[in-house]
Amino acid sequence: MSSSYQKTVLVTGGAGFLGSHLCDRLLRDGHKVISLDNYQTGSRSNLSKQILNPDLELIEADVADPFPNIKVDEIYHLACPASPPHYQESPITTLRTSLLGALNVLELSLRTEARVLLASTSEVYGDPLVHPQPESYFGNVNSFGKRACYDEGKRAAEALFHAYAGEKDVDIRIARIFNTYGPRMQPDDGRVVSNFVMEALQNQPITIYGDGSQTRSFCYVDDLVEGLVRLMASDVDTPINLGNPGEFSVTDLAAMVVAMTGSHSSVSYLPLPADDPRRRRPDISKAERLLDWRPTVSLEAGLGPTIAYFRDVVSVPSSDHQPASLQPVA
């Protein structure tokens, strides 16, 4: 889906994993794109192929600080650390980013009459007691746990979006994004796909937290970007799940990664972290019905280019990020 006229689109977190793929898509669709990023977890190299594109503008800034006075037609608000080791590094910073970042994009939307989309998360469901998770489920979140800075930050951002829509008539969209993977994930991202692929490529033990029976659903980044674009173009102003409903155990994923990399890695088991969700799978019936959207890339098909990307990372270390110890699964 693409628009018939050129828009100016702001993408906060535009240099991140998901944000850079979204910028690529919007530029291909013929729009002017402004990427706003402080490069805390994003990387300039993610946008290197677009750096000479006259329709791309880069702004280095923190989304939690007051915004420059810019005129835009649409805003995709993606800026926020999304992996446990990053968002748990400074809970205050994560909450500040979630709350002040949401406030800033909503105020910009109010000034410019731009439609604004919040990249929320499946983490708003916490460790769910309902499976699969529909948008109507209120969640099971520990507001004082290690994940609370991210979980509750996103829940509060959703509440703020709803408040601005109701009180100030801001045109909002809310995407609840489930596990997404693909090229440009950081090698020290701390999420299960990047962990397993990096360990397998280096023939290190595959680290499984818990007994490996916990499940996740994995959506390839191109499918997710398509969902975001369709949501932005729709008239759906209530939260909508975007994710792949295919459900895999962590053990299944480890076996698939080892087989596809030709690795000799063994498996190492560590205790399951507190509040780590036992099952996670989206109910996407709302997205199917209202957006005519459903993922098309299988896990095996998506792992191919993801593994190829990480092979290059292993052979040529990135200067943008220093190696870090691997962390529990997202």
LOTIBA-505074 format. One record per residue (C-alpha): residue number from 1; x, y, z; residue in one letter. Coordinates in Angstrom, 2 decimals. Layout:
<nodes>
(NUM (X Y Z) "A"),
...
</nodes>
This chain:
<nodes>
(1 (0.00 0.00 0.00) "M"),
(2 (1.33 3.45 -0.89) "S"),
(3 (-0.09 6.94 -0.91) "S"),
(4 (-0.87 8.78 -4.15) "S"),
(5 (0.83 12.00 -3.00) "Y"),
(6 (4.03 12.90 -1.21) "Q"),
(7 (3.74 13.40 2.53) "K"),
(8 (6.28 14.60 5.06) "T"),
(9 (6.57 11.85 7.67) "V"),
(10 (8.41 12.01 10.98) "L"),
(11 (9.77 8.71 12.32) "V"),
(12 (11.05 8.92 15.89) "T"),
(13 (13.63 6.20 16.46) "G"),
(14 (14.19 6.21 12.70) "G"),
(15 (17.75 4.86 12.96) "A"),
(16 (16.71 1.83 14.99) "G"),
(17 (16.08 -1.70 13.79) "F"),
(18 (12.39 -1.28 13.05) "L"),
(19 (12.53 2.46 12.41) "G"),
(20 (15.14 2.21 9.66) "S"),
(21 (13.14 -0.43 7.80) "H"),
(22 (10.08 1.81 8.07) "L"),
(23 (12.07 4.77 6.74) "C"),
(24 (13.17 2.64 3.77) "D"),
(25 (9.57 1.73 3.03) "R"),
(26 (8.26 5.29 3.29) "L"),
(27 (11.02 6.59 1.02) "L"),
(28 (10.24 3.85 -1.53) "R"),
(29 (6.61 4.98 -1.39) "D"),
(30 (7.75 8.46 -2.43) "G"),
(31 (7.45 10.39 0.83) "H"),
(32 (9.77 12.86 2.52) "K"),
(33 (11.04 11.31 5.75) "V"),
(34 (12.45 12.96 8.84) "I"),
(35 (14.27 10.55 11.16) "S"),
(36 (14.63 11.77 14.74) "L"),
(37 (16.98 9.65 16.83) "D"),
(38 (19.49 10.13 19.65) "N"),
(39 (21.41 6.99 18.56) "Y"),
(40 (21.25 5.47 22.02) "Q"),
(41 (20.15 2.12 20.58) "T"),
(42 (19.88 3.07 16.90) "G"),
(43 (22.76 3.32 14.45) "S"),
(44 (23.53 5.70 11.61) "R"),
(45 (24.68 2.70 9.59) "S"),
(46 (21.08 1.46 9.46) "N"),
(47 (20.27 4.39 7.18) "L"),
(48 (23.54 4.38 5.25) "S"),
(49 (21.90 3.25 1.99) "K"),
(50 (19.58 6.26 2.13) "Q"),
(51 (22.08 8.86 3.27) "I"),
(52 (22.24 10.58 -0.16) "L"),
(53 (18.49 10.48 -0.65) "N"),
(54 (17.31 14.12 -0.80) "P"),
(55 (13.96 13.07 0.68) "D"),
(56 (15.60 11.93 3.94) "L"),
(57 (16.42 14.37 6.74) "E"),
(58 (18.25 13.27 9.89) "L"),
(59 (17.72 15.02 13.21) "I"),
(60 (19.86 13.96 16.16) "E"),
(61 (17.75 14.63 19.23) "A"),
(62 (16.19 12.98 22.26) "D"),
(63 (12.47 12.37 21.83) "V"),
(64 (11.99 13.29 25.51) "A"),
(65 (13.30 16.83 24.89) "D"),
(66 (11.18 19.63 23.35) "P"),
(67 (10.75 19.11 19.60) "F"),
(68 (11.97 21.43 16.86) "P"),
(69 (9.21 23.39 15.12) "N"),
(70 (8.63 21.20 12.08) "I"),
(71 (5.61 20.70 9.82) "K"),
(72 (4.68 17.09 9.16) "V"),
(73 (1.69 15.16 7.83) "D"),
(74 (2.21 11.93 9.78) "E"),
(75 (4.22 10.79 12.80) "I"),
(76 (5.35 7.26 13.55) "Y"),
(77 (6.45 7.26 17.18) "H"),
(78 (8.89 4.36 17.57) "L"),
(79 (11.59 5.87 19.80) "A"),
(80 (12.17 3.80 22.95) "C"),
(81 (14.61 1.05 23.96) "P"),
(82 (12.72 -2.19 23.29) "A"),
(83 (14.96 -5.01 24.54) "S"),
(84 (15.28 -5.96 28.24) "P"),
(85 (19.00 -5.19 28.72) "P"),
(86 (18.55 -1.77 27.16) "H"),
(87 (15.35 -0.65 28.84) "Y"),
(88 (16.38 -2.11 32.20) "Q"),
(89 (19.74 -0.31 32.14) "E"),
(90 (18.04 2.88 33.34) "S"),
(91 (14.38 2.47 34.29) "P"),
(92 (14.02 6.20 34.85) "I"),
(93 (15.33 6.99 31.36) "T"),
(94 (12.99 4.39 29.85) "T"),
(95 (9.97 5.82 31.65) "L"),
(96 (11.02 9.36 30.76) "R"),
(97 (11.33 8.37 27.10) "T"),
(98 (7.94 6.65 27.10) "S"),
(99 (6.04 9.43 28.84) "L"),
(100 (7.72 12.64 27.66) "L"),
(101 (8.29 11.19 24.18) "G"),
(102 (4.59 10.43 23.83) "A"),
(103 (3.69 13.87 25.16) "L"),
(104 (6.03 15.58 22.69) "N"),
(105 (4.75 13.75 19.61) "V"),
(106 (1.15 14.36 20.66) "L"),
(107 (1.81 18.08 21.11) "E"),
(108 (3.48 18.17 17.67) "L"),
(109 (0.48 16.34 16.24) "S"),
(110 (-1.81 18.89 17.86) "L"),
(111 (0.14 21.83 16.40) "R"),
(112 (0.43 20.39 12.89) "T"),
(113 (-2.80 18.35 12.70) "E"),
(114 (-0.70 15.32 11.81) "A"),
(115 (-1.93 11.78 12.32) "R"),
(116 (0.27 10.08 14.94) "V"),
(117 (0.93 6.36 15.43) "L"),
(118 (2.25 4.91 18.67) "L"),
(119 (4.44 1.83 18.49) "A"),
(120 (3.14 0.14 21.61) "S"),
(121 (3.97 -3.43 22.52) "T"),
(122 (2.68 -6.86 23.44) "S"),
(123 (4.37 -6.24 26.79) "E"),
(124 (1.25 -4.32 27.83) "V"),
(125 (-0.27 -7.80 28.31) "Y"),
(126 (2.49 -8.77 30.77) "G"),
(127 (2.61 -12.49 31.57) "D"),
(128 (-0.82 -13.14 30.04) "P"),
(129 (-3.53 -15.25 31.63) "L"),
(130 (-5.49 -15.21 28.35) "V"),
(131 (-4.12 -16.98 25.28) "H"),
(132 (-3.85 -15.87 22.53) "P"),
(133 (-4.02 -12.22 23.49) "Q"),
(134 (-6.82 -10.07 21.99) "P"),
(135 (-6.81 -6.29 22.16) "E"),
(136 (-9.65 -6.45 24.69) "S"),
(137 (-7.41 -8.20 27.26) "Y"),
(138 (-6.30 -5.81 30.02) "F"),
(139 (-3.11 -7.73 30.83) "G"),
(140 (-1.29 -9.18 33.84) "N"),
(141 (1.53 -6.75 34.57) "V"),
(142 (3.75 -6.43 37.64) "N"),
(143 (3.99 -2.67 38.06) "S"),
(144 (7.05 -3.00 40.35) "F"),
(145 (8.97 -5.69 38.44) "G"),
(146 (12.13 -5.30 36.36) "K"),
(147 (10.05 -5.02 33.20) "R"),
(148 (7.72 -2.38 34.65) "A"),
(149 (9.64 0.60 33.26) "C"),
(150 (8.86 -0.61 29.73) "Y"),
(151 (5.51 -2.36 30.29) "D"),
(152 (3.97 0.45 32.31) "E"),
(153 (5.68 3.13 30.24) "G"),
(154 (3.93 1.85 27.13) "K"),
(155 (0.63 1.39 28.96) "R"),
(156 (0.85 4.99 30.16) "A"),
(157 (1.73 6.15 26.63) "A"),
(158 (-1.39 4.42 25.33) "E"),
(159 (-3.45 6.16 28.01) "A"),
(160 (-1.94 9.50 27.03) "L"),
(161 (-2.76 8.89 23.35) "F"),
(162 (-6.35 8.06 24.26) "H"),
(163 (-6.57 11.18 26.44) "A"),
(164 (-5.35 13.45 23.64) "Y"),
(165 (-7.75 11.84 21.18) "A"),
(166 (-10.70 12.31 23.52) "G"),
(167 (-9.90 15.75 24.92) "E"),
(168 (-8.06 17.46 22.04) "K"),
(169 (-9.31 15.44 19.04) "D"),
(170 (-5.80 14.30 18.02) "V"),
(171 (-5.89 11.70 15.22) "D"),
(172 (-4.21 8.65 16.78) "I"),
(173 (-3.28 5.10 15.82) "R"),
(174 (-1.92 2.48 18.28) "I"),
(175 (-0.01 -0.65 17.23) "A"),
(176 (0.68 -3.34 19.81) "R"),
(177 (3.78 -4.94 18.33) "I"),
(178 (4.75 -8.53 19.11) "F"),
(179 (8.27 -10.00 18.76) "N"),
(180 (9.81 -8.77 15.51) "T"),
(181 (13.12 -9.87 13.99) "Y"),
(182 (15.22 -9.41 10.88) "G"),
(183 (18.37 -7.75 9.55) "P"),
(184 (19.70 -4.73 11.50) "R"),
(185 (18.88 -6.15 14.92) "M"),
(186 (21.75 -5.28 17.23) "Q"),
(187 (24.09 -8.17 18.05) "P"),
(188 (23.84 -7.23 21.75) "D"),
(189 (20.09 -6.71 21.52) "D"),
(190 (19.36 -9.25 24.23) "G"),
(191 (16.32 -10.73 22.50) "R"),
(192 (15.99 -14.39 21.81) "V"),
(193 (16.50 -14.39 18.01) "V"),
(194 (19.64 -12.24 18.08) "S"),
(195 (20.96 -14.13 21.13) "N"),
(196 (20.56 -17.54 19.53) "F"),
(197 (21.91 -16.55 16.11) "V"),
(198 (24.98 -14.82 17.52) "M"),
(199 (25.73 -17.76 19.83) "E"),
(200 (25.21 -20.31 17.07) "A"),
(201 (27.41 -18.49 14.55) "L"),
(202 (30.23 -18.44 17.10) "Q"),
(203 (29.61 -22.07 18.19) "N"),
(204 (28.93 -20.88 21.72) "Q"),
(205 (26.38 -22.65 23.93) "P"),
(206 (22.81 -21.62 23.14) "I"),
(207 (21.54 -19.97 26.32) "T"),
(208 (17.98 -20.94 27.21) "I"),
(209 (16.34 -19.34 30.22) "Y"),
(210 (13.97 -21.71 31.99) "G"),
(211 (13.22 -25.13 30.50) "D"),
(212 (12.65 -23.80 26.98) "G"),
(213 (8.93 -24.57 26.92) "S"),
(214 (7.92 -20.90 27.01) "Q"),
(215 (6.59 -19.72 23.66) "T"),
(216 (6.94 -16.68 21.44) "R"),
(217 (5.54 -15.55 18.10) "S"),
(218 (8.05 -14.12 15.64) "F"),
(219 (7.12 -11.58 12.96) "C"),
(220 (9.55 -10.75 10.16) "Y"),
(221 (10.29 -7.04 9.94) "V"),
(222 (8.92 -6.56 6.40) "D"),
(223 (5.56 -7.97 7.47) "D"),
(224 (5.49 -5.72 10.52) "L"),
(225 (6.30 -2.60 8.48) "V"),
(226 (3.46 -3.44 6.09) "E"),
(227 (1.13 -3.66 9.08) "G"),
(228 (2.24 -0.25 10.38) "L"),
(229 (1.73 1.41 7.00) "V"),
(230 (-1.73 -0.14 6.65) "R"),
(231 (-2.69 0.92 10.15) "L"),
(232 (-1.57 4.50 9.53) "M"),
(233 (-3.64 4.62 6.34) "A"),
(234 (-6.74 3.17 8.04) "S"),
(235 (-9.47 4.73 10.14) "D"),
(236 (-8.77 2.38 13.10) "V"),
(237 (-8.13 4.57 16.16) "D"),
(238 (-8.20 1.80 18.78) "T"),
(239 (-5.26 -0.51 19.69) "P"),
(240 (-4.51 -3.23 17.18) "I"),
(241 (-2.20 -6.24 17.48) "N"),
(242 (0.56 -6.64 14.88) "L"),
(243 (2.49 -9.89 15.05) "G"),
(244 (2.78 -13.36 13.59) "N"),
(245 (0.32 -15.82 15.17) "P"),
(246 (2.69 -18.74 14.59) "G"),
(247 (3.74 -19.97 18.04) "E"),
(248 (7.10 -21.60 18.72) "F"),
(249 (8.75 -22.78 21.92) "S"),
(250 (12.17 -21.36 22.71) "V"),
(251 (13.54 -24.89 22.33) "T"),
(252 (12.05 -25.13 18.82) "D"),
(253 (13.65 -21.83 17.85) "L"),
(254 (17.05 -22.92 19.18) "A"),
(255 (16.93 -26.15 17.16) "A"),
(256 (15.96 -24.25 14.00) "M"),
(257 (18.77 -21.70 14.40) "V"),
(258 (21.39 -24.40 15.07) "V"),
(259 (20.27 -26.35 11.99) "A"),
(260 (20.18 -23.31 9.69) "M"),
(261 (23.60 -22.01 10.80) "T"),
(262 (25.28 -25.43 10.75) "G"),
(263 (26.42 -24.70 14.27) "S"),
(264 (28.03 -27.12 16.72) "H"),
(265 (26.57 -25.26 19.69) "S"),
(266 (25.37 -27.14 22.75) "S"),
(267 (22.53 -25.86 24.95) "V"),
(268 (22.98 -24.17 28.31) "S"),
(269 (20.06 -23.66 30.70) "Y"),
(270 (19.77 -20.76 33.16) "L"),
(271 (16.94 -19.78 35.56) "P"),
(272 (13.93 -18.02 34.05) "L"),
(273 (13.92 -14.29 34.96) "P"),
(274 (11.09 -12.89 37.06) "A"),
(275 (7.95 -11.87 35.14) "D"),
(276 (9.23 -13.47 31.93) "D"),
(277 (6.05 -14.28 29.92) "P"),
(278 (5.38 -18.01 29.64) "R"),
(279 (3.26 -17.74 26.50) "R"),
(280 (2.97 -14.98 23.95) "R"),
(281 (0.86 -15.13 20.79) "R"),
(282 (-1.24 -12.40 19.18) "P"),
(283 (-4.86 -12.66 18.22) "D"),
(284 (-4.69 -10.78 14.89) "I"),
(285 (-8.30 -11.23 13.84) "S"),
(286 (-8.87 -7.47 14.21) "K"),
(287 (-5.92 -6.65 11.91) "A"),
(288 (-7.10 -9.24 9.40) "E"),
(289 (-10.62 -7.84 9.39) "R"),
(290 (-9.91 -4.10 9.49) "L"),
(291 (-6.54 -3.81 7.74) "L"),
(292 (-6.67 -6.86 5.47) "D"),
(293 (-3.26 -7.69 6.94) "W"),
(294 (-1.66 -10.99 7.82) "R"),
(295 (2.06 -11.93 7.93) "P"),
(296 (3.32 -13.80 4.87) "T"),
(297 (6.93 -14.63 5.84) "V"),
(298 (7.46 -17.91 7.70) "S"),
(299 (9.95 -18.12 10.55) "L"),
(300 (12.33 -20.26 8.50) "E"),
(301 (12.13 -17.88 5.52) "A"),
(302 (12.78 -14.85 7.72) "G"),
(303 (15.66 -16.45 9.59) "L"),
(304 (17.57 -16.87 6.33) "G"),
(305 (18.34 -13.16 5.70) "P"),
(306 (18.58 -12.54 9.44) "T"),
(307 (21.34 -15.14 9.81) "I"),
(308 (23.08 -13.79 6.69) "A"),
(309 (23.08 -10.31 8.24) "Y"),
(310 (24.59 -11.57 11.50) "F"),
(311 (27.26 -13.54 9.61) "R"),
(312 (28.52 -10.18 8.32) "D"),
(313 (28.34 -8.72 11.83) "V"),
(314 (30.44 -11.58 13.23) "V"),
(315 (33.06 -11.32 10.49) "S"),
(316 (33.23 -7.51 10.52) "V"),
(317 (32.52 -6.13 14.03) "P"),
(318 (30.44 -2.96 14.04) "S"),
(319 (32.05 0.23 15.33) "S"),
(320 (28.66 1.60 16.39) "D"),
(321 (28.11 -0.84 19.26) "H"),
(322 (30.42 -2.52 21.71) "Q"),
(323 (29.85 -6.22 22.42) "P"),
(324 (27.79 -6.88 25.52) "A"),
(325 (26.90 -9.94 27.50) "S"),
(326 (23.76 -11.70 26.32) "L"),
(327 (20.61 -11.23 28.34) "Q"),
(328 (17.31 -12.98 28.97) "P"),
(329 (14.79 -13.38 26.17) "V"),
(330 (12.42 -10.55 25.30) "A"),
</nodes>
